[in-house]
Amino acid sequence: MDIVGVLLVACALSMDCFAVSLSVGLCRKETSQLEILRIGLFFGLFQTGMTLAGAFCGTFLAEIIGIFDHWIAFGLLAFIGARMIWEAIHGGEEQTFSQRLGYRTLATLAVATSLDALAVGLSFALIGHEIPWTSAVIGIVAFLSAEFGVNSGKYIGEKFSPRIAEAIGGGVLILIGVKILIEHLTTEC
């Protein structure tokens, strides 16, 4: 596969990273550039790591996780999205993304958006593609998508009140989870 093909795959994998990062930016207009860098690094490293794991763990792991990966991604995103909407409606003092994002929340979001990279890594290994190079490209594109997503969300979020932005962000996360679930369920039929 040439560089254009790898970039297209990387862009496709990073769409969920972008959408989740956009949600974070909507709710966290005060996010510093250092925190945005940390968010991008989490998404980029998890995309890279899952691609490598798929390639090196082989068919066995991909088949086991492939059976329910879409359910895991849906559950994680739906839970976080519902929590955001709940906080926006009920006006809790501590909104989901109102304070600095913790490592656990970032890891949860990064895992939920990078499960497809596991299957891609396996696919690339089966066709004999260069895994380290491809994983690096996938990680870099995910990093850039996350950075752009948070910054875009911050810009758009300035137009809305914090509660509305958090509700919109939560809705986006739930929709991404539903999209992942529907895509996988319709391809299994």
URWOKA-V753990 format. One record per helix or strand. SS is the DSSP state (H for helix, E for strand). FROM is the first residue (numbers start at 0). LEN is the number of residues. If there is no record, write none. Layout:
BEGIN
ss:SS from:FROM len:LEN
ss:SS from:FROM len:LEN
END
This chain:
BEGIN
ss:H from:2 len:25
ss:H from:32 len:58
ss:H from:102 len:24
ss:H from:130 len:27
ss:H from:161 len:27
END
